[in-house]
Structures are given as C-alpha cells and as structure tokens.
C-alpha cells in the first residue's frame, strides 16, 4: 500500500523532464527531498516533487519589485 504512494526515481525523473542521473545528482546535492528505502533505491512523494518545482520556479523567476 505504501509503495503506491511513493514515486520511483525513473518516474520522478520523467515527470521533471530530466534524466535519472540528474535526479540523483540533485538528491546528493540536497536540492530535492527523497526517501531512501534500500541502499540504491530512492523514492519520492508527490509533495517532494511539488515542493521542488515551486522552489525551482522561485529561483528561476525572481519576483519583480
């Protein structure tokens, strides 16, 4: 049941439009939150992806003054 709530790295990368390698680099750099279940298995929640997109947009499109 919990697995249905988690998004695999390959699916998350596809949703974000990046490669799995890029997604792994972002995780290592702390840019996106993830859940590590096994040594080399990372998963994401929908909230993780939404938060990452929101943070990325604010960095790319600063508010106008």
C-alpha positions in Angstrom: 0.0 0.0 0.0 2.8 2.5 0.9 4.5 1.7 -2.4 1.5 3.1 -4.3 2.1 6.4 -2.5 5.8 6.6 -3.5 7.1 7.6 -6.9 10.1 5.7 -8.2 13.1 7.6 -9.3 12.6 6.8 -13.0 9.0 8.1 -12.9 10.0 11.2 -10.9 12.7 12.0 -13.5 10.3 11.6 -16.3 7.8 13.9 -14.6 10.5 16.5 -14.1 11.8 16.1 -17.6 15.4 15.1 -16.5 17.5 12.0 -16.6 17.8 9.7 -13.6 21.4 10.7 -13.3 20.4 14.4 -13.0 17.8 13.5 -10.4 20.4 11.5 -8.4 22.8 14.5 -8.5 20.0 16.8 -7.2 19.4 14.3 -4.3 23.1 14.2 -3.5 23.3 18.0 -3.5 20.2 18.3 -1.3 18.1 20.1 -3.9 15.2 17.6 -3.7 14.0 15.5 -0.8 13.7 11.8 -1.2 13.0 8.6 0.8 15.8 6.0 0.7 14.4 2.5 1.2 17.4 0.4 0.3 21.0 1.1 -0.4 20.4 2.2 -4.0 16.6 2.8 -4.1 15.2 6.2 -3.8 11.6 7.2 -3.9 9.7 10.5 -3.9 6.3 11.7 -2.7 4.1 13.9 -4.8 4.7 16.6 -2.2 8.5 16.3 -2.7 8.1 16.9 -6.4 5.6 19.8 -6.0 7.9 21.5 -3.4 10.9 21.0 -5.7 9.1 22.6 -8.7 7.9 25.5 -6.5 11.4 26.1 -5.3 12.9 25.9 -8.8 10.4 28.4 -10.2 11.2 30.9 -7.4 14.9 30.6 -8.2 14.4 30.9 -12.0 11.7 33.6 -11.9 12.5 36.0 -9.1 9.7 38.3 -8.0 9.6 41.6 -9.6 10.0 44.7 -7.4 
